[in-house]
Amino acid sequence: MVPTAAVVYVASWWGWFVSDNGYNRQWATAHPADATWSWVPDAARSWWNYHAQILDFHRGLSTPHVY
């Protein structure tokens, strides 16, 4: 079940991968990879960085909710 969920999740990003103007889509172009990560396609590196930014944002939320 986990592999199916992973495939569906990545497929849901199809529009982001095929566009050139998606949010943070060109991040890897502006930040070239070092020798360790040079084999990873730029789109995948940009996608990973986007997710890292999302995680960082949510880790920093500290405003309590009234509900």
PQR file with spaces between the fields and no chain letter, atoms N, CA, C, O and H, PARSE charges and radii, in Angstrom:
ATOM       1  N    MET     1       0.819   -1.188    0.000 -0.4000 1.5000
ATOM       2  CA   MET     1       0.000    0.000    0.000 -0.0000 2.0000
ATOM       3  C    MET     1       0.878    1.274    0.000  0.5500 1.7000
ATOM       4  O    MET     1       0.524    2.263   -0.640 -0.5500 1.4000
ATOM       5  N    VAL     2       1.992    1.250    0.698 -0.4000 1.5000
ATOM       6  CA   VAL     2       2.869    2.421    0.757 -0.0000 2.0000
ATOM       7  C    VAL     2       3.430    2.775   -0.621  0.5500 1.7000
ATOM       8  O    VAL     2       3.429    3.952   -0.980 -0.5500 1.4000
ATOM       9  H    VAL     2       2.280    0.446    1.218  0.4000 1.0000
ATOM      10  N    PRO     3       3.912    1.802   -1.411 -0.5600 1.5000
ATOM      11  CA   PRO     3       4.386    2.168   -2.751  0.2800 2.0000
ATOM      12  C    PRO     3       3.298    2.804   -3.615  0.5500 1.7000
ATOM      13  O    PRO     3       3.573    3.733   -4.375 -0.5500 1.4000
ATOM      14  N    THR     4       2.075    2.312   -3.503 -0.4000 1.5000
ATOM      15  CA   THR     4       0.967    2.893   -4.263 -0.0000 2.0000
ATOM      16  C    THR     4       0.721    4.332   -3.837  0.5500 1.7000
ATOM      17  O    THR     4       0.517    5.206   -4.679 -0.5500 1.4000
ATOM      18  H    THR     4       1.852    1.557   -2.886  0.4000 1.0000
ATOM      19  N    ALA     5       0.740    4.578   -2.541 -0.4000 1.5000
ATOM      20  CA   ALA     5       0.546    5.940   -2.041 -0.0000 2.0000
ATOM      21  C    ALA     5       1.673    6.852   -2.514  0.5500 1.7000
ATOM      22  O    ALA     5       1.423    8.002   -2.875 -0.5500 1.4000
ATOM      23  H    ALA     5       0.905    3.868   -1.856  0.4000 1.0000
ATOM      24  N    ALA     6       2.896    6.361   -2.517 -0.4000 1.5000
ATOM      25  CA   ALA     6       4.033    7.169   -2.971 -0.0000 2.0000
ATOM      26  C    ALA     6       3.905    7.513   -4.453  0.5500 1.7000
ATOM      27  O    ALA     6       4.166    8.649   -4.849 -0.5500 1.4000
ATOM      28  H    ALA     6       3.098    5.427   -2.224  0.4000 1.0000
ATOM      29  N    VAL     7       3.508    6.548   -5.266 -0.4000 1.5000
ATOM      30  CA   VAL     7       3.327    6.801   -6.699 -0.0000 2.0000
ATOM      31  C    VAL     7       2.211    7.807   -6.932  0.5500 1.7000
ATOM      32  O    VAL     7       2.354    8.701   -7.766 -0.5500 1.4000
ATOM      33  H    VAL     7       3.296    5.625   -4.944  0.4000 1.0000
ATOM      34  N    VAL     8       1.119    7.682   -6.221 -0.4000 1.5000
ATOM      35  CA   VAL     8       0.003    8.621   -6.372 -0.0000 2.0000
ATOM      36  C    VAL     8       0.421   10.019   -5.925  0.5500 1.7000
ATOM      37  O    VAL     8       0.059   11.004   -6.569 -0.5500 1.4000
ATOM      38  H    VAL     8       1.002    6.956   -5.544  0.4000 1.0000
ATOM      39  N    TYR     9       1.169   10.117   -4.846 -0.4000 1.5000
ATOM      40  CA   TYR     9       1.621   11.425   -4.369 -0.0000 2.0000
ATOM      41  C    TYR     9       2.515   12.110   -5.390  0.5500 1.7000
ATOM      42  O    TYR     9       2.322   13.284   -5.705 -0.5500 1.4000
ATOM      43  H    TYR     9       1.463    9.317   -4.323  0.4000 1.0000
ATOM      44  N    VAL    10       3.490   11.377   -5.906 -0.4000 1.5000
ATOM      45  CA   VAL    10       4.394   11.961   -6.910 -0.0000 2.0000
ATOM      46  C    VAL    10       3.616   12.312   -8.173  0.5500 1.7000
ATOM      47  O    VAL    10       3.868   13.350   -8.783 -0.5500 1.4000
ATOM      48  H    VAL    10       3.647   10.423   -5.650  0.4000 1.0000
ATOM      49  N    ALA    11       2.683   11.468   -8.568 -0.4000 1.5000
ATOM      50  CA   ALA    11       1.862   11.752   -9.755 -0.0000 2.0000
ATOM      51  C    ALA    11       1.016   13.004   -9.565  0.5500 1.7000
ATOM      52  O    ALA    11       0.718   13.701  -10.535 -0.5500 1.4000
ATOM      53  H    ALA    11       2.478   10.625   -8.072  0.4000 1.0000
ATOM      54  N    SER    12       0.625   13.297   -8.333 -0.4000 1.5000
ATOM      55  CA   SER    12      -0.178   14.498   -8.090 -0.0000 2.0000
ATOM      56  C    SER    12       0.622   15.776   -8.333  0.5500 1.7000
ATOM      57  O    SER    12       0.043   16.854   -8.464 -0.5500 1.4000
ATOM      58  H    SER    12       0.866   12.732   -7.544  0.4000 1.0000
ATOM      59  N    TRP    13       1.938   15.662   -8.394 -0.4000 1.5000
ATOM      60  CA   TRP    13       2.815   16.792   -8.676 -0.0000 2.0000
ATOM      61  C    TRP    13       3.144   16.904  -10.159  0.5500 1.7000
ATOM      62  O    TRP    13       4.003   17.699  -10.540 -0.5500 1.4000
ATOM      63  H    TRP    13       2.408   14.786   -8.288  0.4000 1.0000
ATOM      64  N    TRP    14       2.481   16.125  -10.995 -0.4000 1.5000
ATOM      65  CA   TRP    14       2.751   16.095  -12.422 -0.0000 2.0000
ATOM      66  C    TRP    14       2.774   17.491  -13.026  0.5500 1.7000
ATOM      67  O    TRP    14       3.704   17.824  -13.760 -0.5500 1.4000
ATOM      68  H    TRP    14       1.784   15.478  -10.686  0.4000 1.0000
ATOM      69  N    GLY    15       1.780   18.311  -12.737 -0.4000 1.5000
ATOM      70  CA   GLY    15       1.709   19.667  -13.279 -0.0000 2.0000
ATOM      71  C    GLY    15       2.913   20.513  -12.903  0.5500 1.7000
ATOM      72  O    GLY    15       3.392   21.305  -13.716 -0.5500 1.4000
ATOM      73  H    GLY    15       1.024   18.041  -12.141  0.4000 1.0000
ATOM      74  N    TRP    16       3.396   20.360  -11.709 -0.4000 1.5000
ATOM      75  CA   TRP    16       4.568   21.114  -11.255 -0.0000 2.0000
ATOM      76  C    TRP    16       5.815   20.671  -12.013  0.5500 1.7000
ATOM      77  O    TRP    16       6.637   21.501  -12.401 -0.5500 1.4000
ATOM      78  H    TRP    16       3.007   19.717  -11.049  0.4000 1.0000
ATOM      79  N    PHE    17       5.955   19.365  -12.223 -0.4000 1.5000
ATOM      80  CA   PHE    17       7.128   18.847  -12.909 -0.0000 2.0000
ATOM      81  C    PHE    17       7.185   19.242  -14.381  0.5500 1.7000
ATOM      82  O    PHE    17       8.271   19.483  -14.908 -0.5500 1.4000
ATOM      83  H    PHE    17       5.287   18.691  -11.908  0.4000 1.0000
ATOM      84  N    VAL    18       6.043   19.311  -15.051 -0.4000 1.5000
ATOM      85  CA   VAL    18       6.061   19.613  -16.484 -0.0000 2.0000
ATOM      86  C    VAL    18       6.074   21.105  -16.778  0.5500 1.7000
ATOM      87  O    VAL    18       6.332   21.500  -17.915 -0.5500 1.4000
ATOM      88  H    VAL    18       5.161   19.115  -14.623  0.4000 1.0000
ATOM      89  N    SER    19       5.804   21.936  -15.790 -0.4000 1.5000
ATOM      90  CA   SER    19       5.825   23.380  -16.026 -0.0000 2.0000
ATOM      91  C    SER    19       7.217   23.933  -15.730  0.5500 1.7000
ATOM      92  O    SER    19       8.004   23.327  -15.003 -0.5500 1.4000
ATOM      93  H    SER    19       5.594   21.615  -14.866  0.4000 1.0000
ATOM      94  N    ASP    20       7.494   25.082  -16.304 -0.4000 1.5000
ATOM      95  CA   ASP    20       8.756   25.753  -16.015 -0.0000 2.0000
ATOM      96  C    ASP    20       8.581   26.882  -15.013  0.5500 1.7000
ATOM      97  O    ASP    20       9.564   27.430  -14.515 -0.5500 1.4000
ATOM      98  H    ASP    20       6.854   25.574  -16.894  0.4000 1.0000
ATOM      99  N    ASN    21       7.336   27.233  -14.715 -0.4000 1.5000
ATOM     100  CA   ASN    21       7.105   28.386  -13.852 -0.0000 2.0000
ATOM     101  C    ASN    21       6.391   28.028  -12.554  0.5500 1.7000
ATOM     102  O    ASN    21       5.815   28.906  -11.911 -0.5500 1.4000
ATOM     103  H    ASN    21       6.537   26.787  -15.119  0.4000 1.0000
ATOM     104  N    GLY    22       6.415   26.757  -12.156 -0.4000 1.5000
ATOM     105  CA   GLY    22       5.862   26.376  -10.872 -0.0000 2.0000
ATOM     106  C    GLY    22       6.669   26.998   -9.743  0.5500 1.7000
ATOM     107  O    GLY    22       7.840   27.332   -9.923 -0.5500 1.4000
ATOM     108  H    GLY    22       6.883   26.044  -12.679  0.4000 1.0000
ATOM     109  N    TYR    23       6.047   27.153   -8.585 -0.4000 1.5000
ATOM     110  CA   TYR    23       6.739   27.767   -7.454 -0.0000 2.0000
ATOM     111  C    TYR    23       8.036   27.018   -7.158  0.5500 1.7000
ATOM     112  O    TYR    23       8.029   25.804   -6.954 -0.5500 1.4000
ATOM     113  H    TYR    23       5.096   26.881   -8.439  0.4000 1.0000
ATOM     114  N    ASN    24       9.137   27.743   -7.138 -0.4000 1.5000
ATOM     115  CA   ASN    24      10.460   27.220   -6.791 -0.0000 2.0000
ATOM     116  C    ASN    24      10.949   26.146   -7.764  0.5500 1.7000
ATOM     117  O    ASN    24      11.849   25.373   -7.435 -0.5500 1.4000
ATOM     118  H    ASN    24       9.143   28.729   -7.304  0.4000 1.0000
ATOM     119  N    ARG    25      10.360   26.097   -8.957 -0.4000 1.5000
ATOM     120  CA   ARG    25      10.691   25.051   -9.935 -0.0000 2.0000
ATOM     121  C    ARG    25      12.127   25.158  -10.440  0.5500 1.7000
ATOM     122  O    ARG    25      12.734   24.139  -10.767 -0.5500 1.4000
ATOM     123  H    ARG    25       9.629   26.725   -9.224  0.4000 1.0000
ATOM     124  N    GLN    26      12.670   26.338  -10.510 -0.4000 1.5000
ATOM     125  CA   GLN    26      14.021   26.536  -11.044 -0.0000 2.0000
ATOM     126  C    GLN    26      15.080   26.673   -9.947  0.5500 1.7000
ATOM     127  O    GLN    26      16.176   27.170  -10.208 -0.5500 1.4000
ATOM     128  H    GLN    26      12.177   27.166  -10.244  0.4000 1.0000
ATOM     129  N    TRP    27      14.768   26.242   -8.738 -0.4000 1.5000
ATOM     130  CA   TRP    27      15.701   26.364   -7.625 -0.0000 2.0000
ATOM     131  C    TRP    27      17.033   25.670   -7.934  0.5500 1.7000
ATOM     132  O    TRP    27      18.093   26.241   -7.679 -0.5500 1.4000
ATOM     133  H    TRP    27      13.877   25.839   -8.527  0.4000 1.0000
ATOM     134  N    ALA    28      16.995   24.468   -8.470 -0.4000 1.5000
ATOM     135  CA   ALA    28      18.221   23.705   -8.723 -0.0000 2.0000
ATOM     136  C    ALA    28      19.086   24.363   -9.791  0.5500 1.7000
ATOM     137  O    ALA    28      20.309   24.224   -9.771 -0.5500 1.4000
ATOM     138  H    ALA    28      16.133   24.004   -8.677  0.4000 1.0000
ATOM     139  N    THR    29      18.465   25.074  -10.715 -0.4000 1.5000
ATOM     140  CA   THR    29      19.236   25.779  -11.733 -0.0000 2.0000
ATOM     141  C    THR    29      20.051   26.895  -11.099  0.5500 1.7000
ATOM     142  O    THR    29      21.192   27.141  -11.491 -0.5500 1.4000
ATOM     143  H    THR    29      17.471   25.187  -10.731  0.4000 1.0000
ATOM     144  N    ALA    30      19.464   27.564  -10.125 -0.4000 1.5000
ATOM     145  CA   ALA    30      20.156   28.656   -9.440 -0.0000 2.0000
ATOM     146  C    ALA    30      21.144   28.155   -8.383  0.5500 1.7000
ATOM     147  O    ALA    30      22.010   28.908   -7.939 -0.5500 1.4000
ATOM     148  H    ALA    30      18.538   27.364   -9.807  0.4000 1.0000
ATOM     149  N    HIS    31      21.018   26.887   -7.981 -0.4000 1.5000
ATOM     150  CA   HIS    31      21.890   26.289   -6.961 -0.0000 2.0000
ATOM     151  C    HIS    31      22.466   24.981   -7.506  0.5500 1.7000
ATOM     152  O    HIS    31      21.938   23.906   -7.223 -0.5500 1.4000
ATOM     153  H    HIS    31      20.314   26.275   -8.342  0.4000 1.0000
ATOM     154  N    PRO    32      23.542   25.069   -8.283 -0.5600 1.5000
ATOM     155  CA   PRO    32      24.119   23.853   -8.879  0.2800 2.0000
ATOM     156  C    PRO    32      24.532   22.827   -7.822  0.5500 1.7000
ATOM     157  O    PRO    32      24.954   23.177   -6.720 -0.5500 1.4000
ATOM     158  N    ALA    33      24.399   21.568   -8.187 -0.4000 1.5000
ATOM     159  CA   ALA    33      24.718   20.480   -7.260 -0.0000 2.0000
ATOM     160  C    ALA    33      26.223   20.277   -7.149  0.5500 1.7000
ATOM     161  O    ALA    33      26.968   20.526   -8.096 -0.5500 1.4000
ATOM     162  H    ALA    33      24.057   21.283   -9.083  0.4000 1.0000
ATOM     163  N    ASP    34      26.656   19.821   -5.975 -0.4000 1.5000
ATOM     164  CA   ASP    34      28.058   19.433   -5.839 -0.0000 2.0000
ATOM     165  C    ASP    34      28.219   18.030   -6.443  0.5500 1.7000
ATOM     166  O    ASP    34      27.249   17.453   -6.934 -0.5500 1.4000
ATOM     167  H    ASP    34      26.050   19.619   -5.206  0.4000 1.0000
ATOM     168  N    ALA    35      29.400   17.502   -6.409 -0.4000 1.5000
ATOM     169  CA   ALA    35      29.684   16.213   -7.052 -0.0000 2.0000
ATOM     170  C    ALA    35      28.839   15.077   -6.487  0.5500 1.7000
ATOM     171  O    ALA    35      28.512   14.131   -7.203 -0.5500 1.4000
ATOM     172  H    ALA    35      30.188   17.971   -6.010  0.4000 1.0000
ATOM     173  N    THR    36      28.485   15.164   -5.216 -0.4000 1.5000
ATOM     174  CA   THR    36      27.710   14.102   -4.576 -0.0000 2.0000
ATOM     175  C    THR    36      26.323   13.965   -5.171  0.5500 1.7000
ATOM     176  O    THR    36      25.837   12.849   -5.356 -0.5500 1.4000
ATOM     177  H    THR    36      28.750   15.932   -4.634  0.4000 1.0000
ATOM     178  N    TRP    37      25.674   15.085   -5.476 -0.4000 1.5000
ATOM     179  CA   TRP    37      24.284   15.072   -5.936 -0.0000 2.0000
ATOM     180  C    TRP    37      24.121   15.425   -7.410  0.5500 1.7000
ATOM     181  O    TRP    37      23.001   15.667   -7.860 -0.5500 1.4000
ATOM     182  H    TRP    37      26.068   15.992   -5.326  0.4000 1.0000
ATOM     183  N    SER    38      25.202   15.459   -8.162 -0.4000 1.5000
ATOM     184  CA   SER    38      25.120   15.864   -9.566 -0.0000 2.0000
ATOM     185  C    SER    38      24.333   14.879  -10.425  0.5500 1.7000
ATOM     186  O    SER    38      23.887   15.248  -11.512 -0.5500 1.4000
ATOM     187  H    SER    38      26.111   15.262   -7.796  0.4000 1.0000
ATOM     188  N    TRP    39      24.150   13.654   -9.979 -0.4000 1.5000
ATOM     189  CA   TRP    39      23.410   12.644  -10.735 -0.0000 2.0000
ATOM     190  C    TRP    39      21.898   12.812  -10.607  0.5500 1.7000
ATOM     191  O    TRP    39      21.146   12.248  -11.402 -0.5500 1.4000
ATOM     192  H    TRP    39      24.512   13.354   -9.097  0.4000 1.0000
ATOM     193  N    VAL    40      21.443   13.584   -9.613 -0.4000 1.5000
ATOM     194  CA   VAL    40      20.011   13.787   -9.394 -0.0000 2.0000
ATOM     195  C    VAL    40      19.504   14.869  -10.350  0.5500 1.7000
ATOM     196  O    VAL    40      20.093   15.947  -10.416 -0.5500 1.4000
ATOM     197  H    VAL    40      22.054   14.043   -8.968  0.4000 1.0000
ATOM     198  N    PRO    41      18.433   14.606  -11.086 -0.5600 1.5000
ATOM     199  CA   PRO    41      17.903   15.617  -12.004  0.2800 2.0000
ATOM     200  C    PRO    41      17.511   16.899  -11.260  0.5500 1.7000
ATOM     201  O    PRO    41      17.088   16.856  -10.104 -0.5500 1.4000
ATOM     202  N    ASP    42      17.658   18.029  -11.937 -0.4000 1.5000
ATOM     203  CA   ASP    42      17.344   19.320  -11.323 -0.0000 2.0000
ATOM     204  C    ASP    42      15.908   19.384  -10.827  0.5500 1.7000
ATOM     205  O    ASP    42      15.649   19.956   -9.768 -0.5500 1.4000
ATOM     206  H    ASP    42      18.002   18.064  -12.876  0.4000 1.0000
ATOM     207  N    ALA    43      14.976   18.810  -11.567 -0.4000 1.5000
ATOM     208  CA   ALA    43      13.566   18.845  -11.149 -0.0000 2.0000
ATOM     209  C    ALA    43      13.388   18.136   -9.808  0.5500 1.7000
ATOM     210  O    ALA    43      12.657   18.617   -8.943 -0.5500 1.4000
ATOM     211  H    ALA    43      15.187   18.346  -12.428  0.4000 1.0000
ATOM     212  N    ALA    44      14.048   17.005   -9.636 -0.4000 1.5000
ATOM     213  CA   ALA    44      13.940   16.261   -8.369 -0.0000 2.0000
ATOM     214  C    ALA    44      14.594   17.028   -7.231  0.5500 1.7000
ATOM     215  O    ALA    44      14.076   17.023   -6.115 -0.5500 1.4000
ATOM     216  H    ALA    44      14.642   16.614  -10.339  0.4000 1.0000
ATOM     217  N    ARG    45      15.718   17.686   -7.485 -0.4000 1.5000
ATOM     218  CA   ARG    45      16.371   18.484   -6.441 -0.0000 2.0000
ATOM     219  C    ARG    45      15.503   19.674   -6.048  0.5500 1.7000
ATOM     220  O    ARG    45      15.395   20.000   -4.866 -0.5500 1.4000
ATOM     221  H    ARG    45      16.139   17.690   -8.392  0.4000 1.0000
ATOM     222  N    SER    46      14.886   20.321   -7.028 -0.4000 1.5000
ATOM     223  CA   SER    46      13.998   21.447   -6.737 -0.0000 2.0000
ATOM     224  C    SER    46      12.791   20.985   -5.932  0.5500 1.7000
ATOM     225  O    SER    46      12.359   21.663   -5.000 -0.5500 1.4000
ATOM     226  H    SER    46      14.974   20.057   -7.989  0.4000 1.0000
ATOM     227  N    TRP    47      12.254   19.831   -6.296 -0.4000 1.5000
ATOM     228  CA   TRP    47      11.087   19.273   -5.599 -0.0000 2.0000
ATOM     229  C    TRP    47      11.436   18.940   -4.151  0.5500 1.7000
ATOM     230  O    TRP    47      10.657   19.214   -3.238 -0.5500 1.4000
ATOM     231  H    TRP    47      12.605   19.280   -7.053  0.4000 1.0000
ATOM     232  N    TRP    48      12.608   18.349   -3.948 -0.4000 1.5000
ATOM     233  CA   TRP    48      13.056   18.023   -2.592 -0.0000 2.0000
ATOM     234  C    TRP    48      13.233   19.299   -1.760  0.5500 1.7000
ATOM     235  O    TRP    48      12.834   19.349   -0.597 -0.5500 1.4000
ATOM     236  H    TRP    48      13.242   18.126   -4.689  0.4000 1.0000
ATOM     237  N    ASN    49      13.838   20.331   -2.370 -0.4000 1.5000
ATOM     238  CA   ASN    49      14.031   21.585   -1.652 -0.0000 2.0000
ATOM     239  C    ASN    49      12.694   22.228   -1.307  0.5500 1.7000
ATOM     240  O    ASN    49      12.536   22.788   -0.222 -0.5500 1.4000
ATOM     241  H    ASN    49      14.162   20.290   -3.315  0.4000 1.0000
ATOM     242  N    TYR    50      11.740   22.153   -2.212 -0.4000 1.5000
ATOM     243  CA   TYR    50      10.399   22.685   -1.963 -0.0000 2.0000
ATOM     244  C    TYR    50       9.796   21.994   -0.744  0.5500 1.7000
ATOM     245  O    TYR    50       9.237   22.661    0.126 -0.5500 1.4000
ATOM     246  H    TYR    50      11.868   21.698   -3.094  0.4000 1.0000
ATOM     247  N    HIS    51       9.899   20.686   -0.668 -0.4000 1.5000
ATOM     248  CA   HIS    51       9.368   19.948    0.476 -0.0000 2.0000
ATOM     249  C    HIS    51      10.120   20.290    1.762  0.5500 1.7000
ATOM     250  O    HIS    51       9.520   20.349    2.835 -0.5500 1.4000
ATOM     251  H    HIS    51      10.353   20.143   -1.374  0.4000 1.0000
ATOM     252  N    ALA    52      11.427   20.514    1.657 -0.4000 1.5000
ATOM     253  CA   ALA    52      12.200   20.915    2.837 -0.0000 2.0000
ATOM     254  C    ALA    52      11.727   22.274    3.344  0.5500 1.7000
ATOM     255  O    ALA    52      11.650   22.484    4.555 -0.5500 1.4000
ATOM     256  H    ALA    52      11.915   20.466    0.786  0.4000 1.0000
ATOM     257  N    GLN    53      11.412   23.197    2.442 -0.4000 1.5000
ATOM     258  CA   GLN    53      10.889   24.503    2.840 -0.0000 2.0000
ATOM     259  C    GLN    53       9.523   24.372    3.505  0.5500 1.7000
ATOM     260  O    GLN    53       9.238   25.059    4.486 -0.5500 1.4000
ATOM     261  H    GLN    53      11.475   23.026    1.459  0.4000 1.0000
ATOM     262  N    ILE    54       8.687   23.499    2.974 -0.4000 1.5000
ATOM     263  CA   ILE    54       7.365   23.267    3.568 -0.0000 2.0000
ATOM     264  C    ILE    54       7.525   22.730    4.991  0.5500 1.7000
ATOM     265  O    ILE    54       6.868   23.208    5.916 -0.5500 1.4000
ATOM     266  H    ILE    54       8.919   22.942    2.177  0.4000 1.0000
ATOM     267  N    LEU    55       8.393   21.742    5.162 -0.4000 1.5000
ATOM     268  CA   LEU    55       8.634   21.166    6.484 -0.0000 2.0000
ATOM     269  C    LEU    55       9.186   22.206    7.449  0.5500 1.7000
ATOM     270  O    LEU    55       8.752   22.283    8.598 -0.5500 1.4000
ATOM     271  H    LEU    55       8.927   21.353    4.410  0.4000 1.0000
ATOM     272  N    ASP    56      10.132   22.999    6.989 -0.4000 1.5000
ATOM     273  CA   ASP    56      10.725   24.035    7.835 -0.0000 2.0000
ATOM     274  C    ASP    56       9.676   25.055    8.270  0.5500 1.7000
ATOM     275  O    ASP    56       9.663   25.484    9.424 -0.5500 1.4000
ATOM     276  H    ASP    56      10.485   22.936    6.055  0.4000 1.0000
ATOM     277  N    PHE    57       8.798   25.441    7.348 -0.4000 1.5000
ATOM     278  CA   PHE    57       7.734   26.381    7.690 -0.0000 2.0000
ATOM     279  C    PHE    57       6.832   25.811    8.780  0.5500 1.7000
ATOM     280  O    PHE    57       6.522   26.494    9.756 -0.5500 1.4000
ATOM     281  H    PHE    57       8.808   25.092    6.411  0.4000 1.0000
ATOM     282  N    HIS    58       6.416   24.568    8.614 -0.4000 1.5000
ATOM     283  CA   HIS    58       5.489   23.983    9.580 -0.0000 2.0000
ATOM     284  C    HIS    58       6.143   23.674   10.923  0.5500 1.7000
ATOM     285  O    HIS    58       5.470   23.663   11.954 -0.5500 1.4000
ATOM     286  H    HIS    58       6.668   24.013    7.821  0.4000 1.0000
ATOM     287  N    ARG    59       7.427   23.427   10.916 -0.4000 1.5000
ATOM     288  CA   ARG    59       8.126   23.241   12.191 -0.0000 2.0000
ATOM     289  C    ARG    59       8.204   24.544   12.976  0.5500 1.7000
ATOM     290  O    ARG    59       8.268   24.533   14.205 -0.5500 1.4000
ATOM     291  H    ARG    59       7.974   23.436   10.079  0.4000 1.0000
ATOM     292  N    GLY    60       8.196   25.661   12.263 -0.4000 1.5000
ATOM     293  CA   GLY    60       8.330   26.962   12.911 -0.0000 2.0000
ATOM     294  C    GLY    60       7.020   27.559   13.387  0.5500 1.7000
ATOM     295  O    GLY    60       7.024   28.607   14.032 -0.5500 1.4000
ATOM     296  H    GLY    60       8.144   25.669   11.264  0.4000 1.0000
ATOM     297  N    LEU    61       5.896   26.917   13.086 -0.4000 1.5000
ATOM     298  CA   LEU    61       4.615   27.458   13.528 -0.0000 2.0000
ATOM     299  C    LEU    61       4.497   27.311   15.039  0.5500 1.7000
ATOM     300  O    LEU    61       4.701   26.228   15.586 -0.5500 1.4000
ATOM     301  H    LEU    61       5.892   26.065   12.562  0.4000 1.0000
ATOM     302  N    SER    62       4.172   28.389   15.692 -0.4000 1.5000
ATOM     303  CA   SER    62       4.060   28.296   17.150 -0.0000 2.0000
ATOM     304  C    SER    62       2.866   29.068   17.681  0.5500 1.7000
ATOM     305  O    SER    62       2.670   29.123   18.895 -0.5500 1.4000
ATOM     306  H    SER    62       4.006   29.269   15.247  0.4000 1.0000
ATOM     307  N    THR    63       2.068   29.662   16.815 -0.4000 1.5000
ATOM     308  CA   THR    63       0.904   30.399   17.267 -0.0000 2.0000
ATOM     309  C    THR    63      -0.169   29.438   17.740  0.5500 1.7000
ATOM     310  O    THR    63      -0.623   28.597   16.964 -0.5500 1.4000
ATOM     311  H    THR    63       2.228   29.617   15.829  0.4000 1.0000
ATOM     312  N    PRO    64      -0.582   29.540   18.983 -0.5600 1.5000
ATOM     313  CA   PRO    64      -1.621   28.624   19.474  0.2800 2.0000
ATOM     314  C    PRO    64      -2.979   28.957   18.856  0.5500 1.7000
ATOM     315  O    PRO    64      -3.271   30.110   18.539 -0.5500 1.4000
ATOM     316  N    HIS    65      -3.779   27.946   18.698 -0.4000 1.5000
ATOM     317  CA   HIS    65      -5.126   28.119   18.161 -0.0000 2.0000
ATOM     318  C    HIS    65      -6.126   28.129   19.323  0.5500 1.7000
ATOM     319  O    HIS    65      -5.895   27.505   20.359 -0.5500 1.4000
ATOM     320  H    HIS    65      -3.542   27.009   18.956  0.4000 1.0000
ATOM     321  N    VAL    66      -7.226   28.836   19.138 -0.4000 1.5000
ATOM     322  CA   VAL    66      -8.221   28.944   20.208 -0.0000 2.0000
ATOM     323  C    VAL    66      -9.164   27.737   20.236  0.5500 1.7000
ATOM     324  O    VAL    66      -9.925   27.582   21.191 -0.5500 1.4000
ATOM     325  H    VAL    66      -7.414   29.342   18.296  0.4000 1.0000
ATOM     326  N    TYR    67      -9.132   26.906   19.240 -0.4000 1.5000
ATOM     327  CA   TYR    67     -10.022   25.767   19.212 -0.0000 2.0000
ATOM     328  C    TYR    67      -9.362   24.483   19.657  0.5500 1.7000
ATOM     329  O    TYR    67     -10.006   23.434   19.682 -0.5500 1.4000
ATOM     330  H    TYR    67      -8.514   27.032   18.464  0.4000 1.0000
